Amino acid sequence: MKRRNLVHSAALTATATLLVATNAQGATANSQKRYKIVIQVSDNDPAKWNLALNNARNVQEDVGATDVDVEIVAYGPGIGMLKFGAPVGDRVHDAVKTGIRVVACQNTMRAQKLTQEDMNPNVGYVPAGVTEIMKKQSEGWAYLRP
């Protein structure tokens, strides 16, 4: 009798383990993939910035804004379009409202003697733009330079 209970108990344990594993695989298969893209803008050109902002918006629309992390990194001459009053300032503001992170390189800001007061109030900051892109890529982020 004890042997029969032991075999029955082992069979139940194996079945429960199989069900848990199957449910875990099903949950993984059914869960939405999270995408990540970092976009470089190093040109002081409104057309280039509009292209980058359009790319970011299109990615959000295509895969769903809640399923993608988008970060635009500006450094070098590209930081000019993040200054207060820049021609693309309203578009940057709108992008940030949709969850797109727009960041300025503090190395470039120092080199150009810019302060946060000179910048669009909607942007964030990173110590080094190139390093930010490198780190994102090492974390598996897709890279785009329009």
N, C-alpha and C positions, 0 to 999 in steps of 0.2 A: 504494500500500500504506500509506504514511504517512497519507494522507488517510482511508483506511478505519479505521485504528487511532484516529485523532483523533476521528472521528464515533462510533465504538464507545465510546471513553473518555468522551466527552461524554454519551452516552446512559446509561452506567453511573452517572456522577456525578449526573445528573438523577434517576435511579431511586433512588439512595441518599438523595438529599436529600428526595425525596417520602416514602420510608419513614421517615426520621427525623422529619419533620414529622407524619406520620400517627401514629407512636408517641407523640410528644409530646402530640398532641391526645387520643389515647386515654388516656394516663396522666392528663391533666387531667380528662377526663370521668369516669374511674373513681376518681379520688381523692376522699376524703370531705371534705365542706365542714366547716370549723371555724367554729363559732358562738361569739359572745361577747355576754354580757349583764351589765350593771351594774344593781344593784338599790339604790334609795335607801330608807333607813329613817331618818326624822327625827322619829318619834313614840316617846315613852316608854310604850309600850303592849305588854304581852306578846302580846295577840291580833294586833296588827299585825306583830310580830316573827315569830310562828308562821306567819302568812300568807306573809311574805317567805321564810322558811325552807322552807315547803312549796312555794312557787313555784320556788325554786332546785332543790330535790330533784326536782320534777316535770319541770323542763327537762332535768336530767341523765338521768332515766329515759326521757324521750321521745326525745331525740336521741343519747343515749349519753354517759356521763360523760367519756369520753376524747375526745369531739368537741365539747366546749363548755367555755369559760372562764366561770366565774361569779364575780362579785365583789359582795359586799354592802357598801355604804358607809353608815356611821352617823355622823350629826352632829347638832348641836343636842340637843334632848331625847332623840332616839333613842339617844344614847350611853349612857343610863342602863341599858339592857338589856345592855350590854357590860361593866358593872362586875362585879367578882368577887362571886359569890353571887347574881347576878340570876336571876329565875325561868326564863329561857330559856338559862341557861348550859350545861346539858347538851346542848341541841339545837344550840347554836353549836359546841360541841366536836365533836359528831357530824358536823355539816356540814363543818367544817374537815377532818375525817378523810376525807371523800369528795372533797376537792379544791376545795371552795368556799372562796374567799378572803373573810374577813370583816375589814374594816378600820375603825378609829376615826379620827376627825378630831382631829388634834393642836391645831388652833385651839380647838375646843370643849373639849378636855381642859384647855387653859390657862385658858380662861374659867371653867371649873367647878373649877379648881384640883385636877385629877386627875393622878395619875402612873401610870406603867405598873404599879406595884405595886397600884393600886386596880382594875386591869382584869382581865378574863378572860385567863388566860395563853395562850389559843389565838388571840387576835386579832392582827392586824397594824396598822400605823399609816400614815397618810398626812398630809402637812402640812396640807391643806385638803380637806375632804370635797366641797364644791361644785366646787372646781377638779378634783379627781379625776374626778368624774362628767363634767364638761365635756371633759376630756382624753380620756376613754374614748369619749365620743360622737364627738369629732372623729376618732378612730381607727376609727370604724365600729361601735362596740359598740351593741347594742340597749339601750334604757333602760326600766326598769320602776319604778314607784312604787306598791306595793300599797296 
